[in-house]
Amino acid sequence: MPRRRDPIERAADDSRDLQEVSTWEPRSLLDRFAYGVYTALSYGFPAIVLLVALAITASILLSPAIIVAEQPLVSVFFLLSVVPAALLAAYIWYADITTREPLGLLVATFVLVILFAPFAAVINTVGGEFINRATVLGSLLFFFLIVGPVEEAVKLLAVRVYAYRSNSFDAVIDGAVYGAVAGLGFASIENAIYIGGYLTDLESGTGLFVAATEIATTRALAGPGHVIYSAIAGFYLGLAKFNPQNAGPLVVKGLLVAAFVHGLYNSTVQFVPAIAAELLAIGPDAAFVGFVVAFNAIFGYYLYRKIAHYRRTYRDVREDIADRDLTPERTEFEPAQR
């Protein structure tokens, strides 16, 4: 894309010096210093952010790492806690009827969300200091205004900063795939934190493994929710990429839906299982499992219908698609290709 020029520059001949009139290039010592500062910030700031994120992540995962070092078998429970979320993410990847996404981008998204997740933990902690969660209203405000929006934004950011910019992100449904992987990454680090924190103060032995089984089961049920929420937001991010005129509202809509469902889960899981156990005369564990499975099934079905509709439409127009140029247009969120 040619550089836009000021009217003076367009009218002037090449012999006229227009430095700091309508053109600019680094000439003076201050100019070169400003240029150097900008270059350092452009390339150094992202690196600093990643290093800070890496340091925070390492500190958070220190406790789980110590437990695994002392009791290697506990690592099995960490892995089992993410199996349901991993299977759901794998299904969404399999459901992508277009070209398969590169393994490198999937892994990068997974790693990025693990690095970004601690920022969500910090914001949640700080935000929780200003809200009295001892009250019902305080809990609702905390889950709907802080936890849901912050965690879903962090997961979507992990997709947006890298995979979204790739030419391999060439279909709307790709957003759901990368969103699902981001949800899997977030569930993985969240499970590690919860399980590690729960087991830190327990003594080794049979009791430790019984406790590990219980907490791993609980976290395994919670994990698929993260995949569902961020896959929904990712689907709208995919729509945004191919609808640049409405890209902003589409991203916001996806985040609103994902954050609302996320907040709804965190709010209702606090009391609905207990009410169900009382009304249905069943054990609290069975009520909890039933609620989580039902909740994930309802909103998982919502996601399934969006993916299924995309797949049906793709099949219906496949012959027409084969005759068209499917090179994606650059959106307002993307930098110009060089």
TORPA-275963 format. One record per residue (C-alpha): residue number from 1; residue in one letter; x, y, z. Coordinates in Angstrom, 3 decimals, m for minus. Layout:
[pt NUM,'A',[X,Y,Z]]
...
! end
This chain:
[pt 1,'M',[0.000,0.000,0.000]]
[pt 2,'P',[1.602,3.328,m1.044]]
[pt 3,'R',[2.401,5.866,1.644]]
[pt 4,'R',[m0.105,8.693,1.947]]
[pt 5,'R',[1.422,12.127,1.424]]
[pt 6,'D',[0.582,15.568,2.747]]
[pt 7,'P',[m0.620,18.131,0.106]]
[pt 8,'I',[2.652,20.065,0.463]]
[pt 9,'E',[4.720,16.990,m0.283]]
[pt 10,'R',[2.566,16.131,m3.269]]
[pt 11,'A',[2.972,19.604,m4.730]]
[pt 12,'A',[6.637,20.306,m3.891]]
[pt 13,'D',[9.528,19.292,m6.117]]
[pt 14,'D',[12.341,17.066,m4.927]]
[pt 15,'S',[14.713,19.975,m4.280]]
[pt 16,'R',[12.688,21.370,m1.360]]
[pt 17,'D',[13.575,20.196,2.149]]
[pt 18,'L',[10.324,19.375,3.952]]
[pt 19,'Q',[11.869,18.005,7.157]]
[pt 20,'E',[9.348,18.473,10.023]]
[pt 21,'V',[7.032,20.313,7.643]]
[pt 22,'S',[5.397,17.352,5.998]]
[pt 23,'T',[8.129,14.695,6.175]]
[pt 24,'W',[10.492,13.413,8.810]]
[pt 25,'E',[13.595,11.301,9.129]]
[pt 26,'P',[16.017,10.986,12.069]]
[pt 27,'R',[18.724,13.616,11.639]]
[pt 28,'S',[19.543,15.283,14.941]]
[pt 29,'L',[20.813,13.612,18.082]]
[pt 30,'L',[17.339,13.916,19.646]]
[pt 31,'D',[15.771,12.426,16.515]]
[pt 32,'R',[18.063,9.430,16.662]]
[pt 33,'F',[17.488,9.041,20.396]]
[pt 34,'A',[13.698,9.082,19.904]]
[pt 35,'Y',[14.053,6.558,17.088]]
[pt 36,'G',[16.182,4.308,19.294]]
[pt 37,'V',[13.736,4.508,22.219]]
[pt 38,'Y',[10.833,3.605,19.936]]
[pt 39,'T',[12.732,0.669,18.454]]
[pt 40,'A',[13.662,m0.589,21.914]]
[pt 41,'L',[10.056,m0.346,23.084]]
[pt 42,'S',[8.703,m1.978,19.941]]
[pt 43,'Y',[10.939,m4.999,20.230]]
[pt 44,'G',[11.849,m4.973,23.895]]
[pt 45,'F',[8.493,m4.342,25.573]]
[pt 46,'P',[6.821,m7.539,24.311]]
[pt 47,'A',[9.904,m9.477,25.389]]
[pt 48,'I',[9.774,m7.881,28.849]]
[pt 49,'V',[6.068,m8.715,29.173]]
[pt 50,'L',[6.725,m12.330,28.220]]
[pt 51,'L',[9.622,m12.585,30.671]]
[pt 52,'V',[7.474,m11.163,33.472]]
[pt 53,'A',[4.679,m13.574,32.554]]
[pt 54,'L',[7.144,m16.455,32.528]]
[pt 55,'A',[8.482,m15.481,35.946]]
[pt 56,'I',[4.982,m15.212,37.438]]
[pt 57,'T',[3.939,m18.515,35.876]]
[pt 58,'A',[7.048,m20.258,37.195]]
[pt 59,'S',[6.425,m18.940,40.702]]
[pt 60,'I',[2.793,m20.056,40.616]]
[pt 61,'L',[3.709,m23.534,39.388]]
[pt 62,'L',[6.473,m23.928,41.971]]
[pt 63,'S',[4.172,m25.566,44.523]]
[pt 64,'P',[2.781,m28.183,42.105]]
[pt 65,'A',[6.317,m28.867,40.878]]
[pt 66,'I',[7.551,m29.530,44.414]]
[pt 67,'I',[4.683,m31.933,45.052]]
[pt 68,'V',[5.401,m33.819,41.828]]
[pt 69,'A',[9.108,m33.998,42.697]]
[pt 70,'E',[8.306,m35.473,46.102]]
[pt 71,'Q',[5.432,m37.674,44.929]]
[pt 72,'P',[5.865,m38.367,41.182]]
[pt 73,'L',[2.644,m40.394,41.032]]
[pt 74,'V',[0.675,m37.220,41.785]]
[pt 75,'S',[1.549,m36.023,38.271]]
[pt 76,'V',[m0.883,m38.643,36.994]]
[pt 77,'F',[m3.699,m36.788,38.737]]
[pt 78,'F',[m2.632,m33.519,37.142]]
[pt 79,'L',[m2.833,m35.169,33.729]]
[pt 80,'L',[m6.138,m36.918,34.407]]
[pt 81,'S',[m7.707,m33.629,35.494]]
[pt 82,'V',[m7.392,m32.233,31.961]]
[pt 83,'V',[m8.465,m35.339,30.037]]
[pt 84,'P',[m12.137,m34.300,29.571]]
[pt 85,'A',[m11.120,m30.789,28.466]]
[pt 86,'A',[m8.510,m32.241,26.100]]
[pt 87,'L',[m11.047,m34.622,24.559]]
[pt 88,'L',[m13.511,m31.769,24.009]]
[pt 89,'A',[m10.816,m29.573,22.426]]
[pt 90,'A',[m9.808,m32.514,20.214]]
[pt 91,'Y',[m13.418,m32.910,19.069]]
[pt 92,'I',[m13.631,m29.227,18.113]]
[pt 93,'W',[m10.347,m29.577,16.214]]
[pt 94,'Y',[m11.741,m32.655,14.455]]
[pt 95,'A',[m14.987,m30.813,13.654]]
[pt 96,'D',[m13.060,m28.203,11.652]]
[pt 97,'I',[m14.233,m29.162,8.175]]
[pt 98,'T',[m11.725,m26.852,6.506]]
[pt 99,'T',[m7.948,m27.286,6.480]]
[pt 100,'R',[m6.335,m28.609,9.674]]
[pt 101,'E',[m4.525,m26.060,11.819]]
[pt 102,'P',[m0.721,m26.344,12.093]]
[pt 103,'L',[0.515,m28.075,15.233]]
[pt 104,'G',[2.963,m25.218,15.847]]
[pt 105,'L',[0.152,m22.649,16.099]]
[pt 106,'L',[m1.897,m24.892,18.374]]
[pt 107,'V',[1.064,m25.412,20.698]]
[pt 108,'A',[1.935,m21.704,20.640]]
[pt 109,'T',[m1.628,m20.806,21.623]]
[pt 110,'F',[m1.544,m23.341,24.447]]
[pt 111,'V',[1.754,m21.963,25.764]]
[pt 112,'L',[0.704,m18.322,25.415]]
[pt 113,'V',[m2.452,m18.780,27.450]]
[pt 114,'I',[m0.430,m20.493,30.194]]
[pt 115,'L',[1.870,m17.461,30.247]]
[pt 116,'F',[m1.044,m14.992,30.230]]
[pt 117,'A',[m3.201,m16.830,32.805]]
[pt 118,'P',[m1.299,m15.472,35.849]]
[pt 119,'F',[m2.286,m11.941,34.809]]
[pt 120,'A',[m5.919,m13.017,35.152]]
[pt 121,'A',[m5.142,m14.419,38.599]]
[pt 122,'V',[m3.563,m11.125,39.657]]
[pt 123,'I',[m6.491,m9.050,38.341]]
[pt 124,'N',[m9.017,m11.385,39.979]]
[pt 125,'T',[m7.187,m11.082,43.292]]
[pt 126,'V',[m6.951,m7.294,43.137]]
[pt 127,'G',[m10.548,m6.947,41.955]]
[pt 128,'G',[m11.744,m9.220,44.733]]
[pt 129,'E',[m10.302,m6.827,47.307]]
[pt 130,'F',[m12.861,m4.200,46.315]]
[pt 131,'I',[m15.899,m6.493,46.403]]
[pt 132,'N',[m17.411,m8.096,49.487]]
[pt 133,'R',[m17.904,m11.655,48.301]]
[pt 134,'A',[m19.534,m12.633,51.586]]
[pt 135,'T',[m22.833,m11.318,50.204]]
[pt 136,'V',[m24.824,m12.803,47.332]]
[pt 137,'L',[m24.673,m9.521,45.407]]
[pt 138,'G',[m20.926,m9.282,45.965]]
[pt 139,'S',[m20.386,m12.796,44.627]]
[pt 140,'L',[m22.486,m12.070,41.549]]
[pt 141,'L',[m20.597,m8.858,40.849]]
[pt 142,'F',[m17.264,m10.610,41.313]]
[pt 143,'F',[m18.073,m13.495,38.965]]
[pt 144,'F',[m19.911,m11.517,36.273]]
[pt 145,'L',[m17.832,m8.325,36.232]]
[pt 146,'I',[m14.347,m9.593,37.058]]
[pt 147,'V',[m13.734,m13.343,36.795]]
[pt 148,'G',[m15.763,m14.041,33.655]]
[pt 149,'P',[m14.661,m11.038,31.558]]
[pt 150,'V',[m11.020,m11.139,32.690]]
[pt 151,'E',[m10.432,m14.849,32.161]]
[pt 152,'E',[m12.231,m14.936,28.806]]
[pt 153,'A',[m10.342,m11.844,27.622]]
[pt 154,'V',[m7.017,m13.436,28.589]]
[pt 155,'K',[m7.846,m16.627,26.687]]
[pt 156,'L',[m8.969,m14.698,23.602]]
[pt 157,'L',[m5.837,m12.539,23.792]]
[pt 158,'A',[m3.693,m15.673,23.555]]
[pt 159,'V',[m5.392,m16.410,20.222]]
[pt 160,'R',[m5.394,m12.832,19.006]]
[pt 161,'V',[m1.699,m12.046,19.442]]
[pt 162,'Y',[m0.356,m14.900,17.347]]
[pt 163,'A',[m2.595,m17.504,15.687]]
[pt 164,'Y',[m5.071,m14.859,14.518]]
[pt 165,'R',[m2.349,m13.123,12.517]]
[pt 166,'S',[m1.332,m16.291,10.694]]
[pt 167,'N',[m2.409,m17.061,7.150]]
[pt 168,'S',[m3.427,m20.471,8.485]]
[pt 169,'F',[m6.287,m18.764,10.313]]
[pt 170,'D',[m8.275,m18.776,7.079]]
[pt 171,'A',[m11.808,m19.713,8.144]]
[pt 172,'V',[m14.319,m18.570,10.748]]
[pt 173,'I',[m14.352,m21.983,12.422]]
[pt 174,'D',[m10.603,m21.701,13.047]]
[pt 175,'G',[m11.462,m19.213,15.763]]
[pt 176,'A',[m13.380,m21.899,17.645]]
[pt 177,'V',[m10.456,m24.325,17.267]]
[pt 178,'Y',[m7.864,m21.917,18.653]]
[pt 179,'G',[m10.314,m20.731,21.309]]
[pt 180,'A',[m10.767,m24.335,22.426]]
[pt 181,'V',[m7.006,m24.829,22.660]]
[pt 182,'A',[m6.732,m21.618,24.692]]
[pt 183,'G',[m9.441,m22.945,27.015]]
[pt 184,'L',[m7.528,m26.201,27.376]]
[pt 185,'G',[m4.335,m24.339,28.271]]
[pt 186,'F',[m6.151,m22.189,30.822]]
[pt 187,'A',[m7.825,m25.232,32.374]]
[pt 188,'S',[m4.446,m26.977,32.569]]
[pt 189,'I',[m2.697,m24.268,34.552]]
[pt 190,'E',[m5.770,m23.575,36.682]]
[pt 191,'N',[m6.035,m27.273,37.563]]
[pt 192,'A',[m2.340,m27.417,38.423]]
[pt 193,'I',[m2.724,m24.422,40.732]]
[pt 194,'Y',[m5.841,m25.765,42.451]]
[pt 195,'I',[m4.508,m29.301,42.867]]
[pt 196,'G',[m1.080,m28.086,43.999]]
[pt 197,'G',[m2.542,m25.657,46.495]]
[pt 198,'Y',[m4.948,m28.244,47.859]]
[pt 199,'L',[m2.254,m30.861,48.369]]
[pt 200,'T',[0.567,m28.639,49.617]]
[pt 201,'D',[m0.307,m28.910,53.303]]
[pt 202,'L',[m1.222,m32.607,53.256]]
[pt 203,'E',[1.149,m35.280,54.448]]
[pt 204,'S',[2.337,m37.906,52.014]]
[pt 205,'G',[0.847,m41.385,52.030]]
[pt 206,'T',[m2.566,m42.870,51.354]]
[pt 207,'G',[m4.376,m39.727,52.444]]
[pt 208,'L',[m2.518,m37.666,49.894]]
[pt 209,'F',[m3.618,m39.829,47.008]]
[pt 210,'V',[m7.219,m39.984,48.191]]
[pt 211,'A',[m7.248,m36.198,48.356]]
[pt 212,'A',[m5.554,m35.985,44.946]]
[pt 213,'T',[m8.230,m38.238,43.464]]
[pt 214,'E',[m11.014,m36.066,44.861]]
[pt 215,'I',[m9.597,m32.729,43.742]]
[pt 216,'A',[m8.540,m34.090,40.334]]
[pt 217,'T',[m12.083,m35.361,39.754]]
[pt 218,'T',[m13.546,m31.987,40.676]]
[pt 219,'R',[m11.147,m30.131,38.382]]
[pt 220,'A',[m11.726,m32.622,35.564]]
[pt 221,'L',[m15.410,m31.688,35.615]]
[pt 222,'A',[m14.660,m27.949,35.580]]
[pt 223,'G',[m12.118,m28.095,32.732]]
[pt 224,'P',[m14.500,m28.592,29.752]]
[pt 225,'G',[m16.280,m25.377,30.672]]
[pt 226,'H',[m13.175,m23.331,29.878]]
[pt 227,'V',[m12.962,m24.986,26.465]]
[pt 228,'I',[m16.634,m24.271,25.725]]
[pt 229,'Y',[m16.540,m20.622,26.806]]
[pt 230,'S',[m13.410,m19.682,24.896]]
[pt 231,'A',[m14.432,m21.678,21.804]]
[pt 232,'I',[m17.619,m19.590,21.667]]
[pt 233,'A',[m15.617,m16.364,21.974]]
[pt 234,'G',[m13.135,m17.699,19.415]]
[pt 235,'F',[m15.899,m18.422,16.914]]
[pt 236,'Y',[m16.930,m14.767,17.056]]
[pt 237,'L',[m13.281,m13.762,16.710]]
[pt 238,'G',[m13.272,m15.819,13.509]]
[pt 239,'L',[m16.366,m13.971,12.320]]
[pt 240,'A',[m14.629,m10.691,13.128]]
[pt 241,'K',[m11.661,m11.532,10.934]]
[pt 242,'F',[m13.860,m11.954,7.884]]
[pt 243,'N',[m16.269,m9.121,8.676]]
[pt 244,'P',[m13.891,m6.186,9.153]]
[pt 245,'Q',[m16.680,m3.629,8.984]]
[pt 246,'N',[m18.157,m5.107,12.176]]
[pt 247,'A',[m15.036,m6.666,13.679]]
[pt 248,'G',[m15.113,m4.743,16.960]]
[pt 249,'P',[m18.756,m5.461,17.842]]
[pt 250,'L',[m18.292,m9.123,16.948]]
[pt 251,'V',[m15.317,m9.507,19.278]]
[pt 252,'V',[m17.250,m7.750,22.036]]
[pt 253,'K',[m20.289,m9.975,21.458]]
[pt 254,'G',[m18.195,m13.114,21.715]]
[pt 255,'L',[m16.585,m11.932,24.931]]
[pt 256,'L',[m19.950,m10.919,26.405]]
[pt 257,'V',[m21.479,m14.330,25.690]]
[pt 258,'A',[m18.453,m16.242,26.979]]
[pt 259,'A',[m18.079,m14.054,30.078]]
[pt 260,'F',[m21.790,m14.318,30.886]]
[pt 261,'V',[m21.819,m18.122,30.641]]
[pt 262,'H',[m18.593,m18.293,32.655]]
[pt 263,'G',[m19.998,m16.018,35.358]]
[pt 264,'L',[m23.282,m17.937,35.367]]
[pt 265,'Y',[m21.444,m21.193,36.036]]
[pt 266,'N',[m19.329,m19.755,38.848]]
[pt 267,'S',[m22.430,m18.230,40.442]]
[pt 268,'T',[m24.828,m21.151,40.198]]
[pt 269,'V',[m22.364,m23.894,41.128]]
[pt 270,'Q',[m22.204,m22.279,44.546]]
[pt 271,'F',[m25.769,m23.219,45.499]]
[pt 272,'V',[m27.657,m25.190,42.822]]
[pt 273,'P',[m26.045,m28.592,43.608]]
[pt 274,'A',[m26.937,m28.183,47.300]]
[pt 275,'I',[m30.543,m27.333,46.426]]
[pt 276,'A',[m30.725,m30.260,43.994]]
[pt 277,'A',[m29.333,m32.645,46.607]]
[pt 278,'E',[m31.999,m31.519,49.071]]
[pt 279,'L',[m34.906,m31.696,46.626]]
[pt 280,'L',[m33.895,m34.952,44.954]]
[pt 281,'A',[m32.627,m36.665,48.096]]
[pt 282,'I',[m29.285,m37.539,46.535]]
[pt 283,'G',[m25.739,m37.173,47.779]]
[pt 284,'P',[m23.972,m33.825,47.421]]
[pt 285,'D',[m21.261,m35.332,45.201]]
[pt 286,'A',[m23.813,m36.780,42.799]]
[pt 287,'A',[m25.680,m33.467,42.731]]
[pt 288,'F',[m22.476,m31.596,41.966]]
[pt 289,'V',[m21.478,m33.954,39.153]]
[pt 290,'G',[m24.986,m33.870,37.696]]
[pt 291,'F',[m25.119,m30.079,37.735]]
[pt 292,'V',[m21.712,m29.588,36.095]]
[pt 293,'V',[m22.429,m32.169,33.399]]
[pt 294,'A',[m25.854,m30.648,32.691]]
[pt 295,'F',[m24.508,m27.099,32.589]]
[pt 296,'N',[m21.686,m27.999,30.211]]
[pt 297,'A',[m24.083,m30.032,28.065]]
[pt 298,'I',[m26.465,m27.085,27.642]]
[pt 299,'F',[m23.844,m24.582,26.544]]
[pt 300,'G',[m21.789,m27.223,24.793]]
[pt 301,'Y',[m24.867,m27.870,22.669]]
[pt 302,'Y',[m25.041,m24.149,21.865]]
[pt 303,'L',[m21.452,m24.327,20.612]]
[pt 304,'Y',[m22.148,m27.595,18.796]]
[pt 305,'R',[m25.043,m26.038,16.893]]
[pt 306,'K',[m22.891,m23.141,15.685]]
[pt 307,'I',[m20.161,m25.529,14.503]]
[pt 308,'A',[m22.682,m27.916,12.950]]
[pt 309,'H',[m24.373,m25.058,11.093]]
[pt 310,'Y',[m21.012,m23.938,9.733]]
[pt 311,'R',[m20.213,m27.501,8.623]]
[pt 312,'R',[m23.573,m27.927,6.866]]
[pt 313,'T',[m23.238,m24.606,5.094]]
[pt 314,'Y',[m19.683,m25.410,4.050]]
[pt 315,'R',[m20.824,m28.694,2.514]]
[pt 316,'D',[m23.743,m26.986,0.747]]
[pt 317,'V',[m21.520,m24.445,m0.972]]
[pt 318,'R',[m18.389,m26.597,m1.320]]
[pt 319,'E',[m18.580,m26.784,m5.099]]
[pt 320,'D',[m18.987,m23.029,m5.299]]
[pt 321,'I',[m16.109,m22.537,m2.826]]
[pt 322,'A',[m13.798,m24.599,m5.013]]
[pt 323,'D',[m14.216,m22.094,m7.827]]
[pt 324,'R',[m13.470,m19.023,m5.723]]
[pt 325,'D',[m10.378,m17.295,m4.416]]
[pt 326,'L',[m10.454,m17.904,m0.649]]
[pt 327,'T',[m7.537,m15.628,0.229]]
[pt 328,'P',[m8.747,m13.905,3.431]]
[pt 329,'E',[m9.012,m10.144,3.436]]
[pt 330,'R',[m6.986,m8.143,5.922]]
[pt 331,'T',[m9.080,m6.864,8.808]]
[pt 332,'E',[m8.715,m3.668,10.771]]
[pt 333,'F',[m7.021,m5.695,13.522]]
[pt 334,'E',[m4.223,m6.975,11.281]]
[pt 335,'P',[m1.019,m5.203,10.279]]
[pt 336,'A',[m0.324,m4.720,6.610]]
[pt 337,'Q',[1.560,m7.605,5.024]]
[pt 338,'R',[5.160,m6.794,4.145]]
! end
